[in-house]
């Protein structure tokens, strides 16, 4: 009888442990007298599980983190058209005019996103004689820290100057706006523009040629003829900073702003892995063979039409580091020393003399992942 009780209580303890989420707190009692070793075993297991997660409760009763809460709120808005329409009425809206975002200038002369409330947008549309239903074409782009839904809306059908006057802002091309915005504003405005552009270019099904219909959030479009669902996509691009151990390689295209150099980048071909794309692009553009590579990070990039940038560091042999430029995509490519890179990182882009001419080369601004790669390389070199 005693052995049966021992097994029974041990099995009960194990079942309790196994069925309790590791993200909760194990909290149970064994009322019946257990053998000392069993009690000690259960207590020890409980302490091991409770330790790393002592601030959490059982999954079913714990409060979600703010990130999880916002994520699930956005998911609900994407799946429930009625809920999304309701959120839009009390949400914030970023305006665009033919994909150029609306910015406003502060008293200090800096530019920032001009965020409007949906009620204000309705008023502007009414005063300009435009149907308020235009607001319903807004696209969901995110959620603020205070759980206010954020949308983007293109008012390209309205007179640009009239909207600017009523809003007290100015529509600026995104490439220029990139150099004016700070912090989290740049990723938000690029996401809004990317989604608006995607909807403008996917109004028809590629298979049937028939119109597609979007959901309220703008997270998908569906062909009304064959039921095919289309989702916004990004083109994968690998961006790589090459090093020969002492120097890093930067290049420029003719379309770059004057004096700017950046890391090498190229689109992934169909069926390629990230590593294959990286090695091919380096070989094609500068005639070098990669020895090793290391992943660094990723970023959405709105140019030319929504790219997913996968950033890497790569090394080449210093004995085989002579650049052989292809002359097709690149205007120039060269090796830079740590001293040169540190100077470029300190310059505010684009640096100009009093005559308006560029003074020395410069690198992409801090929000670009190319800048992150260059900064990482410089930091690593200082440790050598």
Secondary structure as UniProt FT lines:
FT   HELIX           2..18
FT   TURN            22..23
FT   HELIX           36..52
FT   TURN            53..55
FT   TURN            59..61
FT   HELIX           66..79
FT   HELIX           81..89
FT   STRAND          92..97
FT   TURN            98..99
FT   STRAND          100..105
FT   TURN            107..108
FT   STRAND          111..113
FT   STRAND          115..117
FT   HELIX           118..127
FT   TURN            128..129
FT   HELIX           132..137
FT   STRAND          139..143
FT   TURN            145..146
FT   STRAND          149..154
FT   TURN            156..157
FT   HELIX           160..167
FT   STRAND          170..172
FT   HELIX           174..177
FT   TURN            178..180
FT   TURN            183..184
FT   HELIX           185..201
FT   TURN            206..208
FT   STRAND          211..214
FT   TURN            216..217
FT   STRAND          221..223
FT   TURN            224..226
FT   STRAND          229..230
FT   STRAND          235..243
FT   STRAND          248..252
FT   TURN            254..255
FT   TURN            258..259
FT   STRAND          260..262
FT   STRAND          264..267
FT   TURN            270..271
FT   HELIX           274..286
FT   STRAND          292..301
FT   TURN            303..305
FT   STRAND          307..315
FT   HELIX           318..320
FT   STRAND          332..336
FT   HELIX           338..346
FT   TURN            354..355
FT   STRAND          362..363
FT   TURN            366..367
FT   HELIX           369..383
//
